[in-house]
């Protein structure tokens, strides 16, 4: 299928998915404030956004990379720089996993779904991450083929559904604990930060 280092992809992707961020905050807030059903609609919306980014990467980036080795190298080093930046940013981040309570008005499932789709699709960090991340796990001969991008994207989306479903199901029982122990998000940020920095350095020194 043209995919390489699939195990590394799974581990790194899962760390990125479970790292506290906009998507996590969105699903947590919906699940805690409005229940599991609303949380699941939020999860499906986030996953739809992931598939949108996958489609853009598969049918846009693949064509560009197939035309120019220079562009491939540029994306490679840009990806390495972004991963290092992401790691450093996460390491010094002081954001909590769950913020303080806030009144949330119940909203229709359709609105929750669409809001989640936009939250993920319009997040430039996700777009840049996909463009920089996926090519590192695709063989050079297949870089012009959309299939590896789609397979990696579907895999990423599947892990997204699993992780956010877990968050949704347990958000109610864990909400009080997470609000009291903000150190959970801090340590998760630092752990994932080290992984991203090391991967960025590895990518920068890897030959094409």
VOPAGU-2260 file (C-alpha; in pm, 1 decimal, decimal comma):
REM VOPAGU-2260
SITE   aa  ch    i         X         Y         Z
SITE  UNK   A    0       0,0       0,0       0,0
SITE  UNK   A    1     304,4     227,5       6,7
SITE  UNK   A    2     286,5     283,2     382,5
SITE  UNK   A    3     598,0     256,9     600,6
SITE  UNK   A    4     658,8     258,4     977,6
SITE  UNK   A    5     289,4     199,4    1042,0
SITE  UNK   A    6     341,4     118,4    1410,3
SITE  UNK   A    7     517,9     450,0    1463,5
SITE  UNK   A    8     229,4     620,7    1285,5
SITE  UNK   A    9     -23,4     456,4    1517,7
SITE  UNK   A   10     163,3     549,7    1835,0
SITE  UNK   A   11     238,5     909,0    1732,4
SITE  UNK   A   12    -111,7     966,7    1595,1
SITE  UNK   A   13    -272,2     838,0    1911,7
SITE  UNK   A   14     -54,5    1067,3    2122,7
SITE  UNK   A   15    -158,0    1361,8    1907,4
SITE  UNK   A   16    -527,2    1266,4    1926,5
SITE  UNK   A   17    -529,1    1223,4    2304,1
SITE  UNK   A   18    -329,8    1541,2    2372,3
SITE  UNK   A   19    -555,9    1811,0    2521,4
SITE  UNK   A   20    -660,2    2056,1    2252,8
SITE  UNK   A   21    -956,6    2230,9    2092,8
SITE  UNK   A   22   -1126,0    1905,0    1988,4
SITE  UNK   A   23   -1083,8    1749,2    2332,0
SITE  UNK   A   24   -1219,2    2060,3    2501,8
SITE  UNK   A   25   -1519,0    2064,6    2267,5
SITE  UNK   A   26   -1615,5    1700,0    2321,8
SITE  UNK   A   27   -1558,6    1718,3    2696,9
SITE  UNK   A   28   -1769,2    2029,4    2738,8
SITE  UNK   A   29   -2056,7    1888,0    2531,5
SITE  UNK   A   30   -2045,9    1550,3    2708,1
SITE  UNK   A   31   -2029,6    1695,0    3058,3
SITE  UNK   A   32   -2288,4    1967,4    3005,4
SITE  UNK   A   33   -2538,8    1793,9    2774,4
SITE  UNK   A   34   -2483,4    1420,3    2807,8
SITE  UNK   A   35   -2342,3    1125,7    2616,1
SITE  UNK   A   36   -2570,6    1161,7    2311,6
SITE  UNK   A   37   -2456,4    1517,1    2246,3
SITE  UNK   A   38   -2097,8    1408,5    2309,0
SITE  UNK   A   39   -2128,8    1140,2    2041,8
SITE  UNK   A   40   -2259,4    1392,5    1787,4
SITE  UNK   A   41   -1960,9    1609,2    1871,6
SITE  UNK   A   42   -1731,8    1309,1    1822,8
SITE  UNK   A   43   -1882,6    1232,3    1482,3
SITE  UNK   A   44   -1839,9    1596,8    1383,0
SITE  UNK   A   45   -1473,6    1600,4    1481,5
SITE  UNK   A   46   -1419,3    1277,8    1287,0
SITE  UNK   A   47   -1586,6    1427,1     979,5
SITE  UNK   A   48   -1341,7    1715,7     999,7
SITE  UNK   A   49   -1055,2    1464,6    1007,2
SITE  UNK   A   50   -1187,4    1304,3     688,9
SITE  UNK   A   51   -1209,1    1647,6     524,5
SITE  UNK   A   52    -841,5    1708,7     600,2
SITE  UNK   A   53    -762,1    1359,1     471,6
SITE  UNK   A   54    -934,3    1429,3     139,9
SITE  UNK   A   55    -751,6    1758,6      96,1
SITE  UNK   A   56    -418,3    1594,5     172,1
SITE  UNK   A   57    -486,1    1298,6     -55,8
SITE  UNK   A   58    -594,3    1488,6    -365,2
SITE  UNK   A   59    -399,4    1810,6    -319,4
SITE  UNK   A   60     -65,8    1744,6    -158,3
SITE  UNK   A   61      -8,7    1417,9    -345,2
SITE  UNK   A   62     -31,0    1593,8    -683,0
SITE  UNK   A   63     207,4    1871,0    -577,8
SITE  UNK   A   64     462,3    1633,6    -429,1
SITE  UNK   A   65     461,0    1413,1    -739,0
SITE  UNK   A   66     574,2    1708,7    -951,6
SITE  UNK   A   67     869,4    1837,6    -754,9
SITE  UNK   A   68    1139,9    1685,6    -535,2
SITE  UNK   A   69    1209,6    2037,1    -408,8
SITE  UNK   A   70     854,6    2073,9    -285,2
SITE  UNK   A   71     881,3    1734,2    -118,0
SITE  UNK   A   72    1194,6    1843,9      64,4
SITE  UNK   A   73    1031,9    2172,3     161,8
SITE  UNK   A   74     731,5    1990,7     310,1
SITE  UNK   A   75     964,4    1750,2     485,6
SITE  UNK   A   76    1163,1    2023,5     661,8
SITE  UNK   A   77     854,0    2234,2     720,9
SITE  UNK   A   78     694,5    1929,1     879,3
SITE  UNK   A   79     998,7    1871,0    1098,6
SITE  UNK   A   80     999,0    2235,1    1207,9
SITE  UNK   A   81     628,2    2226,3    1281,5
SITE  UNK   A   82     655,9    1909,5    1490,3
SITE  UNK   A   83     936,9    2063,8    1694,3
SITE  UNK   A   84     733,6    2383,2    1736,2
SITE  UNK   A   85     429,4    2179,2    1837,0
SITE  UNK   A   86     634,1    1989,6    2093,0
SITE  UNK   A   87     791,4    2301,1    2242,9
SITE  UNK   A   88     454,7    2474,7    2251,5
SITE  UNK   A   89     293,3    2180,1    2427,5
SITE  UNK   A   90     579,2    2150,8    2675,8
SITE  UNK   A   91     533,2    2507,1    2797,8
SITE  UNK   A   92     153,1    2503,0    2770,4
SITE  UNK   A   93     -37,8    2568,6    3091,0
SITE  UNK   A   94    -383,9    2490,8    2953,0
SITE  UNK   A   95    -601,8    2264,8    3161,7
SITE  UNK   A   96    -790,2    1964,3    3025,1
SITE  UNK   A   97   -1119,6    2088,0    3163,1
SITE  UNK   A   98   -1185,0    2450,0    3247,7
SITE  UNK   A   99   -1416,5    2575,9    3514,9
SITE  UNK   A  100   -1790,1    2517,9    3497,0
SITE  UNK   A  101   -1989,3    2731,7    3259,5
SITE  UNK   A  102   -2357,2    2741,6    3175,9
SITE  UNK   A  103   -2420,2    2564,8    2848,3
SITE  UNK   A  104   -2756,6    2589,2    2675,6
SITE  UNK   A  105   -2879,8    2265,4    2519,4
SITE  UNK   A  106   -2868,3    2274,6    2141,5
SITE  UNK   A  107   -2997,4    2052,6    1859,2
SITE  UNK   A  108   -2787,0    1750,7    1761,6
SITE  UNK   A  109   -2741,5    1889,4    1410,1
SITE  UNK   A  110   -2597,4    2213,3    1543,7
SITE  UNK   A  111   -2360,0    2023,8    1771,4
SITE  UNK   A  112   -2243,7    1809,5    1479,1
SITE  UNK   A  113   -2189,2    2103,8    1244,9
SITE  UNK   A  114   -2010,4    2301,8    1515,1
SITE  UNK   A  115   -1774,4    2009,6    1571,1
SITE  UNK   A  116   -1708,2    1975,7    1197,4
SITE  UNK   A  117   -1617,7    2344,4    1172,2
SITE  UNK   A  118   -1410,6    2333,1    1490,6
SITE  UNK   A  119   -1185,6    2069,1    1338,7
SITE  UNK   A  120   -1195,7    2167,0     970,3
SITE  UNK   A  121   -1113,7    2532,2    1033,3
SITE  UNK   A  122    -828,9    2453,9    1270,9
SITE  UNK   A  123    -510,8    2542,0    1074,2
SITE  UNK   A  124    -296,4    2333,7    1309,3
SITE  UNK   A  125    -477,0    2016,4    1203,6
SITE  UNK   A  126    -438,5    2100,6     833,7
SITE  UNK   A  127     -66,6    2172,1     868,7
SITE  UNK   A  128     -17,2    1861,6    1081,9
SITE  UNK   A  129    -177,1    1636,8     817,9
SITE  UNK   A  130      23,3    1791,5     533,7
SITE  UNK   A  131     347,1    1759,5     727,2
SITE  UNK   A  132     281,9    1430,8     905,1
SITE  UNK   A  133     135,3    1184,8     653,7
SITE  UNK   A  134     413,0    1201,0     388,1
SITE  UNK   A  135     666,0    1081,0     646,5
SITE  UNK   A  136     492,6     740,8     645,9
SITE  UNK   A  137     451,6     700,3     271,0
SITE  UNK   A  138     714,1     550,0      40,4
SITE  UNK   A  139     856,5     792,4    -213,7
SITE  UNK   A  140     727,0     585,6    -507,7
SITE  UNK   A  141     371,6     612,9    -371,8
SITE  UNK   A  142     378,9     978,5    -271,5
SITE  UNK   A  143     178,0    1072,0    -582,9
SITE  UNK   A  144     -89,4     813,0    -500,2
SITE  UNK   A  145    -395,4     918,7    -300,2
SITE  UNK   A  146    -454,2     568,9    -158,4
SITE  UNK   A  147    -185,9     578,1     117,7
SITE  UNK   A  148    -313,2     918,6     233,0
SITE  UNK   A  149    -668,5     786,2     248,0
SITE  UNK   A  150    -567,7     472,1     437,1
SITE  UNK   A  151    -368,3     672,0     691,3
SITE  UNK   A  152    -651,7     923,1     721,4
SITE  UNK   A  153    -916,2     656,0     776,3
SITE  UNK   A  154    -691,5     493,6    1036,8
SITE  UNK   A  155    -646,7     829,3    1207,8
SITE  UNK   A  156   -1023,3     891,5    1194,3
SITE  UNK   A  157   -1093,3     547,6    1344,6
SITE  UNK   A  158    -861,9     619,2    1636,8
SITE  UNK   A  159   -1028,7     958,0    1676,0
SITE  UNK   A  160   -1371,7     795,2    1706,4
SITE  UNK   A  161   -1244,4     540,9    1960,2
SITE  UNK   A  162   -1066,1     797,3    2179,2
SITE  UNK   A  163   -1344,1    1056,9    2183,1
SITE  UNK   A  164   -1607,5     788,9    2240,1
SITE  UNK   A  165   -1414,9     684,5    2550,0
SITE  UNK   A  166   -1401,2    1048,8    2659,3
SITE  UNK   A  167   -1773,4    1087,1    2599,5
SITE  UNK   A  168   -1869,9     773,8    2794,1
SITE  UNK   A  169   -1656,1     853,2    3095,6
SITE  UNK   A  170   -1675,2    1233,5    3097,3
SITE  UNK   A  171   -1964,7    1242,9    3341,7
SITE  UNK   A  172   -1798,6    1027,2    3606,9
SITE  UNK   A  173   -1452,8    1179,6    3560,9
SITE  UNK   A  174   -1550,4    1544,6    3519,9
SITE  UNK   A  175   -1515,2    1638,9    3886,7
SITE  UNK   A  176   -1177,6    1465,2    3916,2
SITE  UNK   A  177   -1039,9    1626,6    3599,8
SITE  UNK   A  178   -1146,9    1970,6    3715,5
SITE  UNK   A  179    -966,1    1920,3    4045,3
SITE  UNK   A  180    -650,9    1764,0    3898,6
SITE  UNK   A  181    -533,1    1988,5    3618,7
SITE  UNK   A  182    -192,3    1815,9    3642,4
SITE  UNK   A  183    -333,2    1540,4    3419,0
SITE  UNK   A  184    -332,1    1771,3    3118,3
SITE  UNK   A  185       4,2    1919,8    3211,8
SITE  UNK   A  186     185,3    1585,3    3225,4
SITE  UNK   A  187      12,6    1457,6    2911,5
SITE  UNK   A  188     124,8    1772,6    2729,3
SITE  UNK   A  189     485,3    1728,7    2841,8
SITE  UNK   A  190     498,5    1360,3    2746,7
SITE  UNK   A  191     355,7    1417,3    2399,0
SITE  UNK   A  192     580,9    1724,1    2360,3
SITE  UNK   A  193     895,7    1512,8    2397,4
SITE  UNK   A  194     765,2    1263,0    2140,3
SITE  UNK   A  195     690,7    1533,5    1881,5
SITE  UNK   A  196    1028,0    1705,3    1926,8
SITE  UNK   A  197    1218,2    1377,3    1887,6
SITE  UNK   A  198    1016,0    1287,5    1579,5
SITE  UNK   A  199    1073,3    1630,0    1427,6
SITE  UNK   A  200    1449,8    1595,2    1475,1
SITE  UNK   A  201    1441,4    1245,7    1324,3
SITE  UNK   A  202    1247,9    1366,3    1020,9
SITE  UNK   A  203    1490,9    1655,5     964,8
SITE  UNK   A  204    1789,7    1418,6     944,8
SITE  UNK   A  205    1619,4    1145,6     743,4
SITE  UNK   A  206    1725,1    1119,2     379,5
SITE  UNK   A  207    1463,6    1107,0     108,0
